[in-house]
Amino acid sequence: MASSNMTVSTADKHIPDVFMTDVLSAEEFKIEIANRVDRSWEFKGFGDTYRKARIPNLTVETKSAGSDLTPKAYTDTEQTISINVHQGTAFAVENIVNVLNNHDLKGKMTGKIGYAFARATDVNLAALFASFSQSVGNLGVELTFDNLLRAVQYLDDSGYGMENATWFFSPAQRIALHKMDSFTHASYRGEGDAAKSSKSGDIQMFMGAPIVKSNLITSPASGQHDNGLVSKSSIALIVALDTKIWNESVALGLKEVVAAEKIYGYSEVDRYSETPENITATDEAVVWLKGV
């Protein structure tokens, strides 16, 4: 027999595959939007439509001697939110899998349920941005500094201001901010802030409102995103049933089934503008930022 070496091919039956007890879990985006909207619309334990009446501002008149004032009367409208979103997810694991696998597959999959529902909620809330009546910019084009200032003016003009507002940007649009000298150049921000932004790669605030990156912003088409400037009171979320997990053993299927559900409602919230006696509700506290 000729001299030869044992190789990994010839010794294949002696070299086992090793499966680690840990797993490579899918990445999870940070949940940003649901935590920054109005949650004061509390679920009362029943009902599928929640209502709040609107009230306008009053006008004043000149009082003439000997004459009565004219009483004011308004036919008010209301804001409604329907609790009509019932979402669920489920998976089943045959008992033989639980016996033979070397890690807790059922437990690890169950751990993904909370994120699934939180993600779905943020996606639904982000989809509202494109319905805002006030907008700046163009889809597929990076927002300009003038676009951002105009968005701020929309809120200032209506009296809401930036105190309770949040900028929601896609990753691409947030990166685009670093191309604007107004955010990064020392001439605008001062040497200290400019150096800090350059080193950290982080621009946290603009005009008094936090800048938040969301990977769940709606993308109508490639290279486009529906970013938003949102005052907290302008979007409401009511959670009637937070994530509830069901476990069931199915004898005939020799398996364990895990199912989960969540029930909630959400809506853009419109108000009367400041103009006295105005009873037309509008969405003056939000701006659709069309960009990348």
N, C-alpha and C positions, 0 to 999 in steps of 0.2 A: 504494500500500500504506500502511495506517495505521501510525503510529509504534507500536512495541512493544518490549518488553524480552525478552531471552533469559532464561528461567527454568530452574530445575533440572529442570523437566518437559520443556521443549523441548530442553534440552541433555543429556538423560539419557544418550544414547549416547556422550557425551564424558566422562562422570564415572564412573570405575571404582569398583567395590567393592574394598576393601583388606582382605585377611586377614592379621592379624598372625602372625608366626612363633611367638609364644608362645600358650599356651592357658590357659583358665580351669579349673584342676584342681578336682575335687570336694574339699570339706573332708574332713579326716581327724581322727577323734577320737583323743585321747591314749590309748594303751594302758597300763592301770594294773594290772589284776588279775594277769595272768600273771607279772609281775615281782615279785609279792609273795606268792607261794605257795611251797610246798616243792618244790624242784627236785633234792633229794638222791636221789630214786629214779632213778638213772642207767640209761639203756638200755645193755644189755650186748652189743648187736649181734645179738641173736636172742631168740625167745620172745614170746608174746603175752599171758601172764599173769605179773605180778610179785607176789611174796608177801613179807610180813614177819610173823613170828610175834609174838604179844603175850606179855608176861610180867607177872604180877601182883606186888603187894607181899606180903611175908610177915607172918604173925602171930607173936607170941611167946607162950610159955606159962610158967607157974610150974614150975620144976624141983623135984620132990620128992626127998628123999634116997633113994637106992637104986632109983629108977625111971628108966626110959628116956624120952627125949623122943619125941614122936610125929612121925615124918617127914612132911613135907608133900609132897603130890602134886597137881598140877592138870592138868586137861584144857584146854590152852590153845587159843585160836582164833587166827585170822590175818587180816591186812588184805590184800586183793588189789586190784590195779589192772589192768584189761584194756586192752591197746593195740588199740583197735578203732575208732578214728576215722581214716578215710582220706578226706581232702577234696581236691578239685581244682578248677581253673578253667582256662579256655582261651579263646583268640580266634584268628581267622584273618584275614589281610590279603591281599587279592589283589594281585598284583604291579603292576597298573595303578595302584593307590592309591599305592604307594611311588614310582612314577614321577611322578605328577601332583601329589601333595600338597606343600605348602611347609614342612612340618615333619616330624619323625620320629615319626609316629603309632605305629608299632610300639614304638619305644623308650619313649615316654611311657606307653603301656598296660602295657608290661612293668614299668615302675616302680611300678605300682599293685598288683602281685601280692603283694608282701611285706605291705602293709597289709591286703589282703583276708584273708590267713590269720591275721595277728595279731588282727584284729578278730573273726574267727570263733572263735578260741580264747578270747578274753575273754568273748564272749557265752556260750559253753558253761560257763565257770567261774562266771559270774554266775548262771546258771540253778540252780546248786547251793544258793544261799542260801535258797530257799523250802523246801528239804528239811531245814533245821536243826530239831532238836527243841525248842530253846529259842528263844523269841520274845518280843518286846515290841511294843506299839503296835497300830495298826489300819491296814489298807490304805486309802489315800485320805485319811488324817488325818495332819497334821504331827506328828512325834514330839515328845514333851515332854521337858523336862529330867529329870523323874523316870524316863521310859522309858530315857534314856541311862544314868542311874545304875544302873538295874536291870540293864541289859546288862553294865555293868562288874562288878556284883556276881556275875553268873553266872560270869564268868571267875575272879574272886577266890575264890568259893566252891569252885571245882574245883582251885584251886592254880595255874592257868596265868598269871593276872595279865595285865597290859597290856604287858609288855616287848616282846613280839614280835607284837603285835596291830595291826590296821589298821581304821579306820572307812572303809567304802565307802558313799558317798552319791550319789544322783542329783543333778543340778543343782538341782532344785526343793527337795529335802530339805536340801541344803547352804545354799541361800539362806534356808531357814526357820530355820537356826541363828541368823541375824542378828536374828531377832525375839525371841530369848531374852536377857533382861538378863544372865544368867549368863555369856554369851559376849562381850557388848559393853559393858556398863555399868561405869563406873569403880569403882563400889562393890564390884564383884566382881573385876575384873581389874586395878585400879589405873589411874591417869590415863594412864600411858605406853602400856600394852598396849591400853587402850580406844581411845585416839587412833590408834594404829597400825592396829588392826582397822578402825576407821571409815574411815581414809584409803585403806587398801589393799584393803578389802573381802575380806580373807583371814583365815580362822580355820584355823590349821594343825594344832593339837594339842588333844587333850582327854584328860585323865587319863593322860598319858604316851604316848598312841598317836597316830600321824599321821592327819589327816583327808584323805581322798582323794576327789576328785570323779570319777565315771565316767559318761560318757554312754551306756555299754553295759550299765548295770544293767537287769535284767529289769523290764518293765512289764506286769503281768497285765491291766490295763485302763487306760483314760484316767485320769490323775490319781493312779495308784498305782505304787509302785516297791518292789521287794524289795531294800532296803538291807541291809548286813551288817556285823557286827563279827567279824572273822576273825583268829584266831591263825594265824601262818604255817604251823605244822606240821599244821594241820587240813585242808588241801587240798593234794593232790600232783598234779604234772603231769610226765608222762614223754614226751619228744619222741623218737620212734624215727627219724623222718626229717624234718629241718627243711626248709623250703621249697626244693624242687628244681624248676628250670625246664628244660623241654624245648623245643628248637627243631627244626622240621622243614620242609623245602621239599617241597611236593606238586606234582610235575610236571604231572599231568593237570589239576589244579585251578588251575595257575598262581598259586599262593598260598604264603604262609608261615604256618605254624601254630605258635603258642606255647601250651604247656600247662604247668601246674605242679601239684605235689602236696605234701601234708604228712601225716604219720602220727604220731598221738600217743594217749595215754591219760590220763585224769584221774579223780580220785575224791575225795570227802570221806574223811578218815582218822579212824577211831574208835579210841579207846584205853580200857583199863580205867581206872576211877576210882581215886583214891588209897586207898580203903577196902581194908585188908588182905584178901587172899584173894578179892577181887572178880574174877570172870572174865566179866563182862558188859560188852562194849565200848559206849561211848557217845560222843556228840559234844559234850562239855562245853566245848570251846574255841572255840565259834562261837555267834553269836546272829543270828537273823533279825530285822532291824529293819523292821517293816512301817510304811510311811509314804507320802510323796508323791514 
